[in-house]
Amino acid sequence: MEKHTVSVASLPLDENTIPNSQIRKVDLLPDPGSRLDAMEMKEKPLSDSSIPYRDLTNAATKKESIGRLIDKLDVETNLRYQKTVEDTYCNVYSYDYCYFSKVYLPTVWWTPESLEKVLQGQEVEPVFEQTVDRIYSSAIHDWFLEWGVSFGWERMFSVDEMQTKVNANGGIGIICAKRRQRGLSGHIVPVVPETDLHKAYRENGVVVYPLQSQAGKLNYNYFAEIRKDWWTDELYSSYVFYYHE
């Protein structure tokens, strides 16, 4: 059997470990045009009452409802997440996954001017392409380091640790990698609870490739070994692991 190094998160930038009480999340309002069967309005939350939210009652209900959410979003077939000539949509899928899991991850974020006002305590209305704009995976990598702690995200330092917590608690895991070449897409992927049918890949009982769900050049409802430790690819300058209850 080929041997693999257990992945430990890189240390690319200084991590802010103190929550900032002034920062505010940004969610635009759901729009009827934001649908699983449409390519439009990806910056807005899905407007679909049939999509299940994560049931926070206990660990078992969290994991069961996450399974139903993955089935419903069905990243492999729904039009919203299919790649185009211009782009792929890992950030859109990760946002939707977190939104319905009742955890905050941005798909739009404050412009620099708006952020300054927010941090001064001013009220700023989120207006798309005016006070807020889309945020992509490389920038989300930096967002985690700067703002993740303010929204309840906990830094993890191994995929084994993260998979263990996701399995035990029905929490939300994220791997986010920053592209080395500025202006090109990074990647962001949820780490999801293992099921009877879908497992992480382990060696000697240690998770080497966690169970994940992604949109990208190829879309997978569940995968582990098929993409190996993709986050260590030389395309990326750094990566982070984060977890949220």
C-alpha positions as CSV (number, residue, x, y, z in Angstrom):
1,M,0.0,0.0,0.0
2,E,1.3,3.5,-0.9
3,K,2.2,5.5,2.2
4,H,0.8,9.0,2.7
5,T,1.7,11.8,5.1
6,V,-1.2,12.7,7.4
7,S,-2.2,16.2,6.4
8,V,-1.5,19.0,8.9
9,A,-2.8,22.5,8.0
10,S,-0.2,25.0,6.7
11,L,0.5,28.2,8.6
12,P,0.4,30.9,5.9
13,L,-0.8,34.0,7.7
14,D,-1.2,35.2,11.2
15,E,-4.5,34.0,12.6
16,N,-6.7,36.4,14.5
17,T,-7.8,34.5,17.6
18,I,-9.8,37.3,19.3
19,P,-13.5,37.8,18.3
20,N,-14.4,41.2,17.1
21,S,-17.8,42.3,18.5
22,Q,-18.2,45.0,15.8
23,I,-18.1,42.8,12.8
24,R,-21.4,41.8,11.1
25,K,-22.3,39.0,8.8
26,V,-23.7,39.6,5.4
27,D,-26.6,37.6,3.9
28,L,-28.6,39.0,1.1
29,L,-32.3,38.2,1.2
30,P,-33.5,35.0,-0.5
31,D,-34.8,35.5,-4.0
32,P,-37.3,33.5,-6.1
33,G,-34.7,33.4,-8.8
34,S,-32.1,31.7,-6.6
35,R,-33.0,28.0,-7.3
36,L,-31.3,24.7,-7.6
37,D,-32.4,24.4,-11.2
38,A,-31.1,27.8,-12.2
39,M,-27.8,29.4,-12.8
40,E,-28.8,32.9,-11.7
41,M,-28.8,34.7,-8.3
42,K,-25.9,32.6,-6.9
43,E,-25.0,35.4,-4.6
44,K,-28.4,35.0,-2.8
45,P,-29.7,32.3,-0.5
46,L,-31.8,29.6,-2.1
47,S,-35.5,30.3,-2.1
48,D,-36.8,26.7,-1.7
49,S,-38.9,25.7,1.3
50,S,-38.2,22.0,0.6
51,I,-34.5,22.2,1.5
52,P,-34.0,20.8,5.0
53,Y,-32.1,22.8,7.6
54,R,-29.7,21.0,10.0
55,D,-31.7,19.8,13.0
56,L,-29.7,21.0,16.0
57,T,-31.5,18.9,18.6
58,N,-28.6,16.5,19.1
59,A,-25.6,14.9,17.3
60,A,-27.8,12.2,15.7
61,T,-30.3,14.6,14.3
62,K,-27.6,16.9,13.1
63,K,-25.9,14.1,11.1
64,E,-29.2,12.7,9.8
65,S,-30.3,16.1,8.6
66,I,-26.9,16.8,7.0
67,G,-27.4,13.6,5.0
68,R,-30.8,14.8,3.8
69,L,-29.4,18.2,3.0
70,I,-26.6,16.7,0.8
71,D,-29.2,14.6,-0.9
72,K,-31.4,17.6,-1.6
73,L,-28.7,19.9,-2.8
74,D,-27.5,17.1,-5.0
75,V,-24.4,18.9,-6.2
76,E,-23.7,16.3,-8.9
77,T,-26.8,17.1,-10.9
78,N,-28.4,20.4,-9.9
79,L,-27.8,23.1,-12.4
80,R,-26.8,25.7,-9.8
81,Y,-23.5,24.0,-9.2
82,Q,-22.5,22.9,-12.6
83,K,-19.3,24.4,-14.0
84,T,-19.4,26.9,-16.9
85,V,-16.8,28.0,-19.4
86,E,-16.1,30.9,-17.0
87,D,-16.1,29.4,-13.6
88,T,-16.7,26.6,-11.1
89,Y,-18.9,27.0,-8.0
90,C,-17.2,25.4,-5.0
91,N,-17.9,28.6,-3.0
92,V,-21.6,28.7,-3.9
93,Y,-22.1,25.1,-2.8
94,S,-20.1,25.5,0.4
95,Y,-22.2,28.6,1.2
96,D,-25.4,26.8,0.6
97,Y,-24.2,23.8,2.7
98,C,-23.3,26.1,5.6
99,Y,-26.4,28.4,5.2
100,F,-28.8,25.4,5.6
101,S,-26.6,24.0,8.4
102,K,-27.2,27.3,10.3
103,V,-23.5,28.2,10.2
104,Y,-22.2,31.5,8.8
105,L,-19.9,31.4,5.8
106,P,-19.8,34.4,3.4
107,T,-20.7,34.2,-0.3
108,V,-20.7,38.0,-0.4
109,W,-18.7,40.3,2.0
110,W,-18.3,43.9,2.8
111,T,-16.3,46.1,0.4
112,P,-13.2,47.7,2.1
113,E,-15.1,51.0,2.5
114,S,-18.1,49.3,4.0
115,L,-16.0,47.1,6.3
116,E,-14.3,50.2,7.7
117,K,-17.7,51.7,8.5
118,V,-19.0,48.5,10.1
119,L,-16.0,48.3,12.3
120,Q,-16.6,51.9,13.4
121,G,-20.1,50.8,14.5
122,Q,-22.0,52.4,11.7
123,E,-25.1,50.8,10.3
124,V,-24.4,49.7,6.7
125,E,-27.1,48.1,4.5
126,P,-25.9,45.2,2.4
127,V,-26.4,46.2,-1.2
128,F,-24.9,43.9,-3.8
129,E,-22.1,45.4,-5.9
130,Q,-22.3,48.6,-3.8
131,T,-21.6,47.9,-0.2
132,V,-21.0,44.1,-0.6
133,D,-19.6,42.0,-3.3
134,R,-18.9,38.3,-4.1
135,I,-16.1,36.6,-2.1
136,Y,-14.3,33.7,-3.7
137,S,-12.4,30.8,-2.2
138,S,-8.9,32.3,-2.0
139,A,-10.3,35.3,-0.3
140,I,-12.4,33.1,2.0
141,H,-9.2,31.4,3.1
142,D,-8.0,34.8,4.4
143,W,-11.5,35.6,5.7
144,F,-11.3,32.5,8.0
145,L,-8.0,33.6,9.4
146,E,-9.2,37.2,10.0
147,W,-12.9,36.7,10.9
148,G,-13.6,33.0,11.4
149,V,-13.2,33.2,15.2
150,S,-15.8,36.1,15.3
151,F,-18.4,33.8,13.8
152,G,-17.7,30.7,15.9
153,W,-15.2,28.9,13.6
154,E,-12.5,26.9,15.3
155,R,-9.1,26.2,13.6
156,M,-8.2,22.6,13.2
157,F,-4.8,21.3,12.4
158,S,-5.4,17.8,11.0
159,V,-8.0,16.2,8.8
160,D,-8.2,13.3,11.3
161,E,-9.1,15.7,14.1
162,M,-11.7,17.4,11.9
163,Q,-13.4,14.2,10.7
164,T,-13.5,12.9,14.3
165,K,-15.4,16.1,15.5
166,V,-17.7,16.1,12.5
167,N,-18.6,12.5,13.1
168,A,-19.0,12.8,16.8
169,N,-21.0,16.1,16.9
170,G,-22.6,16.5,13.6
171,G,-20.7,19.7,13.1
172,I,-19.5,21.5,10.0
173,G,-15.9,21.0,8.7
174,I,-14.3,23.1,5.9
175,I,-11.1,22.8,4.0
176,C,-10.1,26.0,2.1
177,A,-7.1,26.4,-0.1
178,K,-5.7,29.6,-1.5
179,R,-4.5,29.7,-5.1
180,R,-0.8,30.5,-5.5
181,Q,-1.4,32.6,-8.7
182,R,-3.3,35.7,-7.8
183,G,-6.6,36.0,-9.6
184,L,-7.1,32.3,-10.1
185,S,-9.6,30.2,-8.2
186,G,-8.7,28.5,-5.0
187,H,-11.0,25.7,-3.6
188,I,-13.3,25.2,-0.7
189,V,-14.9,22.0,0.4
190,P,-17.2,20.8,3.3
191,V,-16.0,17.8,5.3
192,V,-19.2,15.8,6.1
193,P,-20.2,13.1,8.5
194,E,-19.4,9.5,7.6
195,T,-22.4,7.2,6.8
196,D,-22.9,3.5,6.4
197,L,-22.3,3.9,2.6
198,H,-19.7,6.7,2.6
199,K,-16.4,6.7,4.5
200,A,-13.3,8.7,4.9
201,Y,-10.0,7.0,3.9
202,R,-7.8,5.8,6.7
203,E,-4.4,4.3,7.2
204,N,-3.7,2.6,10.5
205,G,-6.9,4.0,11.8
206,V,-6.0,7.6,11.0
207,V,-8.0,9.7,8.5
208,V,-5.8,10.6,5.6
209,Y,-8.5,11.8,3.2
210,P,-11.7,12.9,5.0
211,L,-15.2,12.4,3.6
212,Q,-16.1,15.5,1.6
213,S,-18.8,17.0,-0.7
214,Q,-17.9,19.5,-3.4
215,A,-18.7,21.5,-6.5
216,G,-15.8,22.1,-8.8
217,K,-14.5,20.9,-12.2
218,L,-16.1,17.7,-11.1
219,N,-18.9,17.5,-8.6
220,Y,-19.3,14.9,-5.9
221,N,-22.0,14.4,-3.4
222,Y,-19.5,12.3,-1.4
223,F,-15.8,11.6,-2.0
224,A,-12.6,10.8,-0.1
225,E,-9.8,8.9,-1.8
226,I,-10.6,9.9,-5.4
227,R,-9.0,13.4,-5.0
228,K,-6.5,12.4,-2.3
229,D,-5.0,15.4,-0.4
230,W,-6.0,17.9,-3.1
231,W,-5.3,20.8,-0.8
232,T,-1.5,20.1,-0.8
233,D,-1.3,20.5,-4.6
234,E,1.3,23.0,-5.8
235,L,-1.5,25.1,-7.3
236,Y,-2.2,26.3,-3.8
237,S,0.0,28.5,-1.6
238,S,-1.6,27.5,1.7
239,Y,-4.7,25.9,3.2
240,V,-6.7,26.0,6.4
241,F,-9.0,23.6,8.2
242,Y,-11.9,25.0,10.2
243,Y,-14.8,23.5,12.3
244,H,-18.1,24.8,13.6
245,E,-20.5,23.2,16.0
